[in-house]
Amino acid sequence: MLKVDEQWLSDITYQVNCTDTLLKEEGFTRLGFSKEEEKAIQQFTEISTNVGLHTRSDEAGNVIARWEGASPDEAPIAIGSHLDTVKHGGGFDGAAGVICALSAIKTLKDNGFTPSVPIEVICFRSEESSRFGVSTIGSKAMSGRLDMDAIKDIKDEHGTTVQKAVEEVGLTWSDFEKAERSESDLKQFIELHIEQGTRIEKAGASFGIARAIACPVRLSIKLLGKAGHTGTTPMDNRRDALCVAAPLISYVSEEASRRSVTNEYPVVATVSTLTVEPNVMTVIPDTVHLGIDIRSVDDELKRELAEDIKKKMNSLANESNVECQIETLVDDDSVFLDPETLKKVKQVGEGLGYKGFDMESGAGHDIMNMAHKWPTAMLFIPCKDGVSHHPSEYATEGDMVMGAEILAHYLKNEA
């Protein structure tokens, strides 16, 4: 069995996160195309170079660390993830995939292995949507799925556009399309990630194999009632928009729970944003905005739930003489990963004595773009209490070592 250098893995975990403590109270804020993301990528580049990999940046700022192998003209096997975070996030979402990938390479090199085909570790730019509301920018560019005109003028909370942010870190926006790679450029892509949930633990397993990525249906609902004085407007003469919204919130949660029990794949639905106007103690709410996120790898199931939510909302609004406006913001097909590649990764993990668990991902990842062009597999390792996007996000050293071991043995078999 290939033995991972645990101390080295621990050291680069600190180095990649650019800190001497992982559990800072305020967490990590490395937003896409920020100086903080730049610093982490510089650390990735330095580590990769020290391991003996050749690094380059593509036109979208993705960094590729390459081990040429015995046949450098062959299409490489790629592994990797991202280093940007949400605001006040943790040090393992994305970073675990990059760290375990580098550790797998180091393990193979320490054992005198030379691959017959090249191996690449890819560090994608701006995977999170925390800054601009647009996710997976780097992998969209690499896979040819980036709509540049649609996002270039989107602004962050400080008024900086995507295009300006890109150019502030030394990249050229007009060159982004040149980052696209052809189907022949890669043999396959594997991404390791923390689970961001507790299904692996509840299944009594050691690692998870994500068969599909559940892309969302997102609804925006606006309810228009009538404002009035809370003390003088009779109860039978009110058009309270918030009272109409309240039962829908419970309906969304209850229906998702009920349908998850009766279907092969689960569905999750959340009223995740709510604004009330005028939001004054003495005024009846006349305007309510709700944002609803619905996800399942069963596209028919999530769309059926979305339609039933719309019907329920219209019914509640009609009963209370409140105007209802509903807009579908997003309606994306879910992404299924390559069954054969998934099978191989699972077999490697179980061959090492770890128990695998077949599951789905409710969160989006760079791999969902890569899967449109290349055979892909996603490997999940546990995270403590299922917590993610939070300063307390944590993957144990043992689980990180396991992830690196699985990747190293998989690469030894395939490369």
Secondary structure, DSSP 8 states (H G I E B T S, - for coil): -----HHHHHHHHHHHTTSS-S--TT-B---TTSHHHHHHHHHHHHHHHHHT-EEEE-TTS-EEEEE--S-TTS--EEEEEE----TTB-SSTTHHHHHHHHHHHHHHHHTT---SS-EEEEEES----TTTS---HHHHHHHT---HHHHTT-B-TTS-BHHHHHHHTT--GGGGGGG---GGG-SEEEEEEE-SSSHHHHTT-SEEEEEEE--EEEEEEEEE-B--BTTTS-GGG-B-HHHHHHHHHHHHHHHHHHHHHHSSS--EEEEEEEEEES--TTB---EEEEEEEEE-S-HHHHHHHHHHHHHHHHHHHHHTT-EEEEEEEEE---EE--HHHHHHHHHHHHHTT--EEEEEESS--THHHHTTTS-EEEEEE--GGG--SSTT----HHHHHHHHHHHHHHHHHH-
